[in-house]
Amino acid sequence: MDYKTLYEKVAPHRLLVMVAIPSIISMLAACLYQMVDGVFVGQNLGTQAFAAMNLVMPLVIINFSVAELIGVGSSVPIAIRLGEKDLKTANNIFTSACIMIVVSGVLLGGMFFIFADDLLRLMGADEALVALGSQYLRVYALLSPFTLIMFAVDNYLRICGKIKYSMFANIFVSVLIIIIEFIMIVVLHWGIWAAALASNLGMFIGTIICFIPFLAGKTQLQFVRPRITRQLLGTIFANGFPSFFSNISSRVTSIVINIYLLRLGGAGAVATYGVLLYADGIIQQVLYGLCDSLQPAVGYNFGAKNHQRVRKIVRMYFGVCGVISMAMTGILIFSRETLALMFISAGDQDVITMTVQAMLIFASAYLFRWISLATQCYLTAIGQYAYATMISTAMALAFPVFFLLTLTESLGLIAIWLNIPLSALAAAILSMVMIRLAQRKAGVAKV
């Protein structure tokens, strides 16, 4: 089915099944290898290595976030231009974005490779954590030019209607990474650097697989001679900034939280926070996969001025996000001990107890967190970037830092576990205000 029929004609509930479910499966497949990565490191290399990996993970994701900035920032205008039947401009945006991602991988990768040790020491890590963490970070940094584009090409495949291809490519990559990492960590007993190498090898192979349809001329988007202008850079930046800033802000917040964790509870507290982030990653991937997969459809119909269809699609994915979040809250509460034992060695009973207690508090965040995520994706799709950025800034940086600074002195570690639920509630309230303001400005009826 071509993208025009898919976005214009298919009923919203069928569109959800055809577009969102494969995207969610793809996201979960990516999440699966990340979880297995944590399990392999935690169970085979120990809590210290697991803590070191989680200490540097915000830096790894900051590196990825630049690729996502360009990927998401280019996907929205590409979908809108396709809706306007402007294929020439869409192809130029696509080609230019791919080049920009490779260049960003060279620049950022070089920076993280050179300053890995210094960055970890600034976070308050002792020399043991510095040695382990820098190994992991430097592998990702060195291979960035070859792997970052994996985080954008998935968007381009979905825009072109290659939804199942994208899903199966992501599943294949995840399984491949798990196999490679099992051999390197469990069989060969290599160090923490091997966990990073396995992930990057899998992503590199996945990048090649994902670009085959584009290189073979089987997609609407084609590579052309690029024309990168200031206007194009501004468009990509404006579209991708809300998602990028949310990622960057949340990782900066994670770095600040890790500094507090090292002071209040040492490596064990960092490991506990790492387990929470893995659990958070599962739910976030599901919700993001749902919202992100429908973003091209919303952008396409908005560009085609089919506002009634936009409204139907948005109402549907808001409702589904809410139902999924309620279910996930219950699952986290009842499976918290099992999750702790997956990542923490049974001998570290104090860390396991801390993790179980923290998970009970953390789980309540998803009663509200889906509201800000769904709103942010919707506002980005209809071009209301300023309002989307306000929400992402508040959720990822302003609210967490506020609660961290005001509650930590009196509540200690409990304040850190409470941080995400309180921030999610505050961001949900803000989102309900922003969505009304943005819809008035865009001239779109309430959803």
C-alpha positions, 0 to 999 in steps of 0.5 A: 500500500502506498503512503498516500492511501495509507495516510489519507484513506485507511480508517484510524483504528486500522491505521493504528494496527498497520503503523503503530503496532509494527513501530511498537514491536520495533521499539520493544525489539531495540529495548530488548537488546538494551535490557539484555545488555544490562542483564549480561553486564550486571549478572556476569561483570558485577554491580560495579560494572552495571553502575559504570555503564549506567553512569555513562549511558546519559552521555551515550544517549546525548550522542544519539540525541543529535541523530534523533534531532536531525531524524525527527526534525527532517521527518516532519517536513518530509511528511508535510512536503509529501502531503503537499506533493512536493517530492523534490523538496522532500528528497533534498531534506532526506539527503541533507539530513543523512549527511548531517547525521554522519558529520555529527557522528564524527564531531561528537564521537571525537569529543566523547572519545577524547574527554571520556575520563574527564567527564566521568571524574566531573560526575564524581566517579571514583577511579574504578568507575572511571576505568570501566565507564570510559571503556564503554563510552569510547567504543560508542564514540569511536563508531558513532559515524557508522551507527548514529544514522540507524536512529533516523533511517527508521523514521524514513522507512515508515514515512515511505510505507516500509513499516513491516520492513522497518519492524523486521530490520529492528527485530533482526538487529536486536537478536543479532546484538544479543547473540554477539553480546552473549558470545563476547560476555558470557562465552568469551568473558570479555570486559564491559567494552565488549558490551558496547562493541556488540551493540555497535556492530549490530547497529552498523549491520542494521544501518546497511539493511535499512538503507537497501530499499533507498539505494535500490530505488524502491521508496518514494524518497531518493538520494539527490544532490543535496542543497543544504541552506540556512532555511533547511537547517532552521526547519530541521532544527525547529522540528527536531528541537522539542524531542532533542531538548527533551532527550538532552534535558533528561540526560542532563537531569540523569547526570545531576541525579547520578552525582547526587546518587554517588554522594548519597548511596554510592555505586549501589544507588546508581545501580538502582537508578539504572534498573528504574531507567531500564523499566522506564525504557520499556514503557517509554519505547511503547508510548514513543513507538505509538506516538512517533509512528502516527506522527507522519500521518498527522503531519501529512493530513495537517499539510493536506488540511484534512483537520477532521482526520487529524482530530480522529487520529489524535483522539485515538492515540491519546486514548490508547496511550492512557490505557497502556500506561495504566496497564504498565503501572500495574505491571511495574508494581507487581513485578518490581522484585523480578525486575531487580533480580534481573539486573542485580546479582542475588548476593547484593541484597541491600541493592535489591531491597533498595531497588524494590522500594524505589520501583514502588514509588517510581511506578506511579509516574505512568499514571500521568507521564503519557499525557505530556509525551502524547501532547508533545508528539501531537504539537510537533506534528502540527508545527507548534514547536514552541509549545512542544518545547515548553512541555519537553523542557518542563518535563525533562529539566525544569520540574525534575531539577526543582523537585531535586533541589527542594526535596533531597535535603529533607528526604534523601534518596526517597526524593530522587525516587519521587522525582519522576512521579512528581515531575510527570504530574506537573507536566501533565497539568502544563500539557493540558494548558499548552495544547489548548493554546497551541490549537488556537494558534494553529486554527485547529479544533479541539481534539 
